[in-house]
Amino acid sequence: MDTPEEARFCPECGCALAGGPSSAGVRKVVTIVFCDLCESTALAERLDAEAFRGVLAKYFRSMSDVIKRHEGAVEKFIGDAVMAVFGVPAMREDDALRAVRAAAGLRVALAEVNE
């Protein structure tokens, strides 16, 4: 079977053809912000499990709100930490500045959660 010149995939098996656009060649500069609770193990030992879960939920919600307000994306929650990325999916010229402002905002929000 003849494959059209502009085809990106094989019409028989569906495999990608060489020479087509590849996401492997895309390179982006991103900024990552990582926020971790200090001494959370000690806090978990002092609190009832449900109370600790409630504290973490409030913490995650508060941190996520700050990150989203600065147009970052929460990439994942890892234990008691939050990992956010700026520059994905859309890159902006001021992503690094947004990340720094978000980090400052995270400190303020955490002080409020601590109260």
MODELLER restraints for C-alpha pairs under 7 A, 6 or more apart:
rsr = mdl.restraints
at = mdl.atoms
rsr.add(forms.Gaussian(group=physical.xy_distance, feature=features.Distance(at['CA:3:A'], at['CA:10:A']), mean=6.97, stdev=0.5))
rsr.add(forms.Gaussian(group=physical.xy_distance, feature=features.Distance(at['CA:3:A'], at['CA:11:A']), mean=6.88, stdev=0.5))
rsr.add(forms.Gaussian(group=physical.xy_distance, feature=features.Distance(at['CA:8:A'], at['CA:16:A']), mean=5.95, stdev=0.5))
rsr.add(forms.Gaussian(group=physical.xy_distance, feature=features.Distance(at['CA:8:A'], at['CA:17:A']), mean=5.36, stdev=0.5))
rsr.add(forms.Gaussian(group=physical.xy_distance, feature=features.Distance(at['CA:8:A'], at['CA:20:A']), mean=5.50, stdev=0.5))
rsr.add(forms.Gaussian(group=physical.xy_distance, feature=features.Distance(at['CA:9:A'], at['CA:15:A']), mean=5.42, stdev=0.5))
rsr.add(forms.Gaussian(group=physical.xy_distance, feature=features.Distance(at['CA:9:A'], at['CA:16:A']), mean=4.42, stdev=0.5))
rsr.add(forms.Gaussian(group=physical.xy_distance, feature=features.Distance(at['CA:9:A'], at['CA:17:A']), mean=5.18, stdev=0.5))
rsr.add(forms.Gaussian(group=physical.xy_distance, feature=features.Distance(at['CA:10:A'], at['CA:16:A']), mean=6.44, stdev=0.5))
rsr.add(forms.Gaussian(group=physical.xy_distance, feature=features.Distance(at['CA:10:A'], at['CA:17:A']), mean=6.37, stdev=0.5))
rsr.add(forms.Gaussian(group=physical.xy_distance, feature=features.Distance(at['CA:29:A'], at['CA:87:A']), mean=6.96, stdev=0.5))
rsr.add(forms.Gaussian(group=physical.xy_distance, feature=features.Distance(at['CA:30:A'], at['CA:85:A']), mean=6.77, stdev=0.5))
rsr.add(forms.Gaussian(group=physical.xy_distance, feature=features.Distance(at['CA:30:A'], at['CA:86:A']), mean=5.70, stdev=0.5))
rsr.add(forms.Gaussian(group=physical.xy_distance, feature=features.Distance(at['CA:30:A'], at['CA:87:A']), mean=4.78, stdev=0.5))
rsr.add(forms.Gaussian(group=physical.xy_distance, feature=features.Distance(at['CA:30:A'], at['CA:88:A']), mean=6.99, stdev=0.5))
rsr.add(forms.Gaussian(group=physical.xy_distance, feature=features.Distance(at['CA:31:A'], at['CA:85:A']), mean=5.72, stdev=0.5))
rsr.add(forms.Gaussian(group=physical.xy_distance, feature=features.Distance(at['CA:31:A'], at['CA:86:A']), mean=5.09, stdev=0.5))
rsr.add(forms.Gaussian(group=physical.xy_distance, feature=features.Distance(at['CA:31:A'], at['CA:87:A']), mean=6.61, stdev=0.5))
rsr.add(forms.Gaussian(group=physical.xy_distance, feature=features.Distance(at['CA:31:A'], at['CA:95:A']), mean=6.79, stdev=0.5))
rsr.add(forms.Gaussian(group=physical.xy_distance, feature=features.Distance(at['CA:31:A'], at['CA:96:A']), mean=5.75, stdev=0.5))
rsr.add(forms.Gaussian(group=physical.xy_distance, feature=features.Distance(at['CA:31:A'], at['CA:99:A']), mean=6.72, stdev=0.5))
rsr.add(forms.Gaussian(group=physical.xy_distance, feature=features.Distance(at['CA:32:A'], at['CA:84:A']), mean=5.68, stdev=0.5))
rsr.add(forms.Gaussian(group=physical.xy_distance, feature=features.Distance(at['CA:32:A'], at['CA:85:A']), mean=4.47, stdev=0.5))
rsr.add(forms.Gaussian(group=physical.xy_distance, feature=features.Distance(at['CA:32:A'], at['CA:86:A']), mean=6.29, stdev=0.5))
rsr.add(forms.Gaussian(group=physical.xy_distance, feature=features.Distance(at['CA:33:A'], at['CA:83:A']), mean=5.84, stdev=0.5))
rsr.add(forms.Gaussian(group=physical.xy_distance, feature=features.Distance(at['CA:33:A'], at['CA:84:A']), mean=5.10, stdev=0.5))
rsr.add(forms.Gaussian(group=physical.xy_distance, feature=features.Distance(at['CA:33:A'], at['CA:85:A']), mean=6.25, stdev=0.5))
rsr.add(forms.Gaussian(group=physical.xy_distance, feature=features.Distance(at['CA:33:A'], at['CA:99:A']), mean=6.58, stdev=0.5))
rsr.add(forms.Gaussian(group=physical.xy_distance, feature=features.Distance(at['CA:34:A'], at['CA:82:A']), mean=5.77, stdev=0.5))
rsr.add(forms.Gaussian(group=physical.xy_distance, feature=features.Distance(at['CA:34:A'], at['CA:83:A']), mean=4.59, stdev=0.5))
rsr.add(forms.Gaussian(group=physical.xy_distance, feature=features.Distance(at['CA:34:A'], at['CA:84:A']), mean=6.37, stdev=0.5))
rsr.add(forms.Gaussian(group=physical.xy_distance, feature=features.Distance(at['CA:35:A'], at['CA:81:A']), mean=5.42, stdev=0.5))
rsr.add(forms.Gaussian(group=physical.xy_distance, feature=features.Distance(at['CA:35:A'], at['CA:82:A']), mean=5.14, stdev=0.5))
rsr.add(forms.Gaussian(group=physical.xy_distance, feature=features.Distance(at['CA:35:A'], at['CA:83:A']), mean=6.52, stdev=0.5))
rsr.add(forms.Gaussian(group=physical.xy_distance, feature=features.Distance(at['CA:36:A'], at['CA:80:A']), mean=6.05, stdev=0.5))
rsr.add(forms.Gaussian(group=physical.xy_distance, feature=features.Distance(at['CA:36:A'], at['CA:81:A']), mean=4.15, stdev=0.5))
rsr.add(forms.Gaussian(group=physical.xy_distance, feature=features.Distance(at['CA:36:A'], at['CA:82:A']), mean=6.46, stdev=0.5))
rsr.add(forms.Gaussian(group=physical.xy_distance, feature=features.Distance(at['CA:37:A'], at['CA:80:A']), mean=5.91, stdev=0.5))
rsr.add(forms.Gaussian(group=physical.xy_distance, feature=features.Distance(at['CA:37:A'], at['CA:81:A']), mean=6.37, stdev=0.5))
rsr.add(forms.Gaussian(group=physical.xy_distance, feature=features.Distance(at['CA:44:A'], at['CA:52:A']), mean=5.83, stdev=0.5))
rsr.add(forms.Gaussian(group=physical.xy_distance, feature=features.Distance(at['CA:59:A'], at['CA:113:A']), mean=6.48, stdev=0.5))
rsr.add(forms.Gaussian(group=physical.xy_distance, feature=features.Distance(at['CA:62:A'], at['CA:109:A']), mean=6.47, stdev=0.5))
rsr.add(forms.Gaussian(group=physical.xy_distance, feature=features.Distance(at['CA:63:A'], at['CA:106:A']), mean=5.95, stdev=0.5))
rsr.add(forms.Gaussian(group=physical.xy_distance, feature=features.Distance(at['CA:63:A'], at['CA:109:A']), mean=6.98, stdev=0.5))
rsr.add(forms.Gaussian(group=physical.xy_distance, feature=features.Distance(at['CA:64:A'], at['CA:74:A']), mean=6.54, stdev=0.5))
rsr.add(forms.Gaussian(group=physical.xy_distance, feature=features.Distance(at['CA:66:A'], at['CA:102:A']), mean=6.24, stdev=0.5))
rsr.add(forms.Gaussian(group=physical.xy_distance, feature=features.Distance(at['CA:66:A'], at['CA:105:A']), mean=6.30, stdev=0.5))
rsr.add(forms.Gaussian(group=physical.xy_distance, feature=features.Distance(at['CA:66:A'], at['CA:106:A']), mean=6.33, stdev=0.5))
rsr.add(forms.Gaussian(group=physical.xy_distance, feature=features.Distance(at['CA:67:A'], at['CA:73:A']), mean=6.68, stdev=0.5))
rsr.add(forms.Gaussian(group=physical.xy_distance, feature=features.Distance(at['CA:67:A'], at['CA:102:A']), mean=5.77, stdev=0.5))
rsr.add(forms.Gaussian(group=physical.xy_distance, feature=features.Distance(at['CA:70:A'], at['CA:98:A']), mean=5.77, stdev=0.5))
rsr.add(forms.Gaussian(group=physical.xy_distance, feature=features.Distance(at['CA:70:A'], at['CA:102:A']), mean=5.94, stdev=0.5))
rsr.add(forms.Gaussian(group=physical.xy_distance, feature=features.Distance(at['CA:72:A'], at['CA:84:A']), mean=6.46, stdev=0.5))
rsr.add(forms.Gaussian(group=physical.xy_distance, feature=features.Distance(at['CA:72:A'], at['CA:85:A']), mean=5.75, stdev=0.5))
rsr.add(forms.Gaussian(group=physical.xy_distance, feature=features.Distance(at['CA:72:A'], at['CA:86:A']), mean=4.74, stdev=0.5))
rsr.add(forms.Gaussian(group=physical.xy_distance, feature=features.Distance(at['CA:73:A'], at['CA:84:A']), mean=5.46, stdev=0.5))
rsr.add(forms.Gaussian(group=physical.xy_distance, feature=features.Distance(at['CA:73:A'], at['CA:85:A']), mean=5.38, stdev=0.5))
rsr.add(forms.Gaussian(group=physical.xy_distance, feature=features.Distance(at['CA:73:A'], at['CA:86:A']), mean=6.44, stdev=0.5))
rsr.add(forms.Gaussian(group=physical.xy_distance, feature=features.Distance(at['CA:74:A'], at['CA:83:A']), mean=6.07, stdev=0.5))
rsr.add(forms.Gaussian(group=physical.xy_distance, feature=features.Distance(at['CA:74:A'], at['CA:84:A']), mean=4.33, stdev=0.5))
rsr.add(forms.Gaussian(group=physical.xy_distance, feature=features.Distance(at['CA:74:A'], at['CA:85:A']), mean=6.50, stdev=0.5))
rsr.add(forms.Gaussian(group=physical.xy_distance, feature=features.Distance(at['CA:75:A'], at['CA:83:A']), mean=5.55, stdev=0.5))
rsr.add(forms.Gaussian(group=physical.xy_distance, feature=features.Distance(at['CA:75:A'], at['CA:84:A']), mean=5.10, stdev=0.5))
rsr.add(forms.Gaussian(group=physical.xy_distance, feature=features.Distance(at['CA:75:A'], at['CA:85:A']), mean=6.30, stdev=0.5))
rsr.add(forms.Gaussian(group=physical.xy_distance, feature=features.Distance(at['CA:76:A'], at['CA:82:A']), mean=6.17, stdev=0.5))
rsr.add(forms.Gaussian(group=physical.xy_distance, feature=features.Distance(at['CA:76:A'], at['CA:83:A']), mean=5.41, stdev=0.5))
rsr.add(forms.Gaussian(group=physical.xy_distance, feature=features.Distance(at['CA:77:A'], at['CA:83:A']), mean=6.29, stdev=0.5))
rsr.add(forms.Gaussian(group=physical.xy_distance, feature=features.Distance(at['CA:86:A'], at['CA:95:A']), mean=5.51, stdev=0.5))
rsr.add(forms.Gaussian(group=physical.xy_distance, feature=features.Distance(at['CA:86:A'], at['CA:99:A']), mean=6.40, stdev=0.5))
rsr.add(forms.Gaussian(group=physical.xy_distance, feature=features.Distance(at['CA:87:A'], at['CA:95:A']), mean=5.88, stdev=0.5))
